[in-house]
Amino acid sequence: MYTRRSALAVTAGAASLALIMSGCGESSESSSSSGGGTIGIAMPTRASERWLTDGKSVVTDLKAKGYKTKLVYGDDDPDRQVSQIENLVKQGVDALIIAAIDNKSLNNVVKQAADANIPVISYDRLILGTKNVDYYVSFDNEQVGRLQALHIIDELGLEDGKGPFNIELFAGSPDDNNTKYFFDGAMHLLQPFLDSKQLVVPSGQTELDKITTLRWDGPTAQKRMEGILARTYGTKKVDAVLSPYDGISLGVLAALKADGYGSGSKPLPVITGQDAELASVKSIIAGEQGQTVYKDLRELAEVAALMVDDILTDKPVEVNNRRSYNNGAKPVPAYLLQPTSVDKTNYKEVLVLSGYYTAADLK
């Protein structure tokens, strides 16, 4: 929890902003107060529910602090995002909050920002290979992977010696720095059970570069899962799937259902996820996806807004990790929030009582 933050004023399910989207994924919001300057916010895509929530929440928190905002969405096109950020720099924004599409494509444009004395906060996805990133705000990404692994371990009874079980591994986009952290966190706990043969990967696809999912795309994951089932399984069954993100989880689920999983004789495997997206929470309630990792995007947005405000008002910027997130050019000072594992047993407590979703949202 960010120690200086005020009470949260909005919920993800009820944030009401008139975001005017143009064809190139841009929107502009202006505050009624004009004393704080203008902040550029570059988000990666509108195709994912979570990034829409992030964008709205960051705008809301900055407006509450008296800032104007310029919010743009790159729609999963790295070149478009570079062009959008270049335009924000040319417009003379006072700070930039950037969630990268391709974490290695922004070096030149953040150099332009640095030359213009515009501070850069890397939002959730660390920008790599440049000294021109001032701060990083995210969740403890290895902990996300550990929570996913723990769900698999608990559901399969691995610590009680049960097994062997068949598992397939999925990872996020190869151009997202978080992908490695999620995978490493999970494998730190799963590897001993792979070594003991309590877990077996019939496809043989265990190395990170073999299991990534470009742009975190659900249909891409579905196609890969369909191929694994067709080539590898035959009379065998899948007992667990390590999925790093809800969109990937739903793609995997679609492939499994098409192969007959979900019936009494062929139950669905244990499937993990991340981001507590509405469709996946409903899937968990329905007994399909097993788990998701909830990251309160309202808190993430609030930390980013506070960082901007501290930078621009010459206050000390609060961080809680100075060494772990080296982007290849320097360790980037970071503030990391803690994620929470959500399944059928606790979704009401975590998601509804916190106001993230209403009970009606989950119907």
Backbone hydrogen bonds, N-H to C=O, Kabsch-Sander energy under -0.5 kcal/mol:
donor,donor_aa,acceptor,acceptor_aa,energy
5,R,2,Y,-1.4
13,G,356,Y,-0.7
14,A,11,T,-0.8
15,A,11,T,-1.0
17,L,15,A,-0.7
19,L,17,L,-1.6
20,I,18,A,-0.7
21,M,19,L,-1.0
22,S,26,E,-1.7
25,G,22,S,-1.9
27,S,71,L,-3.3
29,E,69,T,-1.8
36,G,66,G,-1.6
39,I,68,K,-2.4
40,G,95,A,-2.7
41,I,70,K,-2.9
42,A,97,I,-2.9
43,M,41,I,-0.6
43,M,72,V,-3.0
51,W,48,S,-0.6
52,L,48,S,-1.3
53,T,49,E,-2.0
54,D,50,R,-2.6
55,G,51,W,-2.4
56,K,52,L,-2.3
57,S,53,T,-2.6
58,V,54,D,-2.8
59,V,55,G,-2.2
60,T,56,K,-2.5
61,D,57,S,-2.5
62,L,58,V,-2.4
63,K,59,V,-2.7
64,A,60,T,-1.9
65,K,61,D,-0.7
65,K,62,L,-0.7
66,G,63,K,-1.8
67,Y,62,L,-2.4
68,K,37,G,-2.8
69,T,29,E,-2.7
70,K,39,I,-2.3
71,L,27,S,-1.0
72,V,41,I,-2.9
73,Y,25,G,-4.4
74,G,43,M,-2.4
76,D,44,P,-2.9
77,D,74,G,-1.5
81,Q,77,D,-2.3
82,V,78,P,-2.3
83,S,79,D,-2.3
84,Q,80,R,-2.6
85,I,81,Q,-2.5
86,E,82,V,-2.5
87,N,83,S,-2.1
88,L,84,Q,-1.9
89,V,85,I,-2.5
90,K,86,E,-2.5
91,Q,87,N,-2.0
92,G,89,V,-1.4
93,V,88,L,-1.7
94,D,38,T,-3.4
95,A,38,T,-0.8
96,L,119,P,-2.5
97,I,40,G,-2.7
98,I,96,L,-0.5
98,I,121,I,-2.7
99,A,42,A,-3.0
100,A,98,I,-0.7
100,A,125,R,-0.7
103,N,101,I,-0.5
103,N,175,D,-2.3
105,S,102,D,-1.8
110,V,106,L,-2.6
111,K,107,N,-1.4
112,Q,108,N,-1.8
113,A,109,V,-1.7
114,A,110,V,-2.3
115,D,111,K,-2.6
116,A,112,Q,-1.3
117,N,114,A,-1.9
118,I,113,A,-2.9
121,I,96,L,-2.8
122,S,120,V,-0.5
122,S,135,Y,-3.1
123,Y,98,I,-3.4
123,Y,121,I,-0.6
124,D,122,S,-0.7
124,D,137,V,-3.4
125,R,123,Y,-2.3
126,L,124,D,-0.6
128,L,103,N,-2.9
129,G,327,N,-3.9
134,D,120,V,-2.0
135,Y,120,V,-1.4
136,Y,333,P,-2.2
137,V,122,S,-2.3
138,S,335,Y,-2.1
140,D,337,L,-2.5
141,N,139,F,-1.3
144,V,140,D,-1.3
145,G,141,N,-1.4
146,R,142,E,-2.2
147,L,143,Q,-2.6
148,Q,144,V,-1.8
149,A,145,G,-2.5
150,L,146,R,-2.8
151,H,147,L,-1.7
152,I,148,Q,-1.7
153,I,149,A,-2.8
154,D,150,L,-2.7
155,E,151,H,-2.7
156,L,152,I,-2.2
157,G,153,I,-0.9
158,L,153,I,-1.9
160,D,157,G,-1.1
161,G,158,L,-1.8
162,K,157,G,-1.8
165,F,198,Q,-2.7
167,I,200,V,-2.9
168,E,240,A,-1.8
170,F,242,L,-2.4
171,A,211,I,-2.5
176,D,173,S,-1.7
177,N,175,D,-0.5
179,T,176,D,-1.5
180,K,177,N,-0.6
181,Y,177,N,-0.9
182,F,178,N,-2.8
183,F,179,T,-2.2
184,D,180,K,-3.1
185,G,181,Y,-2.4
186,A,182,F,-2.0
187,M,183,F,-3.0
188,H,184,D,-1.9
189,L,185,G,-0.7
189,L,186,A,-1.0
190,L,186,A,-2.0
191,Q,187,M,-2.6
193,F,190,L,-0.9
194,L,190,L,-1.6
195,D,191,Q,-2.8
196,S,192,P,-1.7
197,K,194,L,-0.8
198,Q,193,F,-1.4
199,L,193,F,-2.3
200,V,165,F,-2.7
204,G,201,V,-1.7
206,T,204,G,-1.2
210,K,207,E,-2.0
211,I,207,E,-0.7
211,I,208,L,-1.2
212,T,208,L,-0.6
213,T,172,G,-1.9
216,W,213,T,-2.4
217,D,214,L,-1.5
221,A,217,D,-1.9
222,Q,218,G,-2.7
223,K,219,P,-2.3
224,R,220,T,-2.0
225,M,221,A,-2.6
226,E,222,Q,-2.6
227,G,223,K,-1.9
228,I,224,R,-2.3
229,L,225,M,-2.6
230,A,226,E,-2.2
231,R,227,G,-2.5
232,T,228,I,-2.5
233,Y,228,I,-0.7
233,Y,229,L,-1.0
234,G,229,L,-0.8
236,K,233,Y,-3.2
239,D,166,N,-2.2
240,A,166,N,-1.5
241,V,270,V,-3.1
242,L,168,E,-2.4
243,S,241,V,-0.9
246,D,274,Q,-2.2
249,S,245,Y,-2.4
250,L,246,D,-2.4
251,G,247,G,-1.4
252,V,248,I,-2.5
253,L,249,S,-2.7
254,A,250,L,-2.0
255,A,251,G,-1.7
256,L,252,V,-2.4
257,K,253,L,-2.8
258,A,254,A,-2.0
259,D,255,A,-1.0
259,D,256,L,-0.5
260,G,257,K,-1.8
261,Y,256,L,-2.5
262,G,266,K,-2.8
263,S,260,G,-0.8
263,S,266,K,-1.1
266,K,263,S,-0.6
270,V,239,D,-2.4
272,T,241,V,-1.6
275,D,293,V,-3.3
280,S,277,E,-0.6
281,V,277,E,-2.4
282,K,278,L,-2.4
283,S,279,A,-1.6
284,I,280,S,-2.5
285,I,281,V,-2.4
286,A,282,K,-1.9
287,G,284,I,-1.6
288,E,283,S,-2.8
290,G,271,I,-1.6
291,Q,271,I,-1.6
292,T,342,V,-2.4
294,Y,292,T,-0.6
294,Y,340,T,-3.3
297,L,295,K,-1.2
299,E,296,D,-0.9
300,L,296,D,-1.6
301,A,297,L,-2.5
302,E,298,R,-1.9
303,V,299,E,-2.5
304,A,300,L,-2.1
305,A,301,A,-2.4
306,L,302,E,-2.5
307,M,303,V,-2.6
308,V,304,A,-2.3
309,D,305,A,-2.4
310,D,306,L,-2.8
311,I,307,M,-2.7
312,L,308,V,-2.7
313,T,309,D,-1.4
314,D,311,I,-1.2
315,K,310,D,-3.0
318,E,316,P,-0.6
320,N,334,A,-2.1
321,N,334,A,-1.6
326,N,324,S,-1.0
327,N,325,Y,-0.6
327,N,330,K,-2.3
332,V,325,Y,-2.8
332,V,330,K,-0.5
334,A,321,N,-3.4
335,Y,136,Y,-2.1
337,L,138,S,-2.2
340,T,294,Y,-2.3
342,V,292,T,-3.1
344,K,290,G,-0.5
346,N,343,D,-1.0
347,Y,343,D,-1.2
350,V,346,N,-2.6
351,L,347,Y,-2.6
352,V,347,Y,-1.0
352,V,348,K,-0.9
353,L,348,K,-2.5
355,G,352,V,-1.4
356,Y,351,L,-1.0
357,Y,351,L,-2.3
362,L,358,T,-1.1
363,K,360,A,-1.4
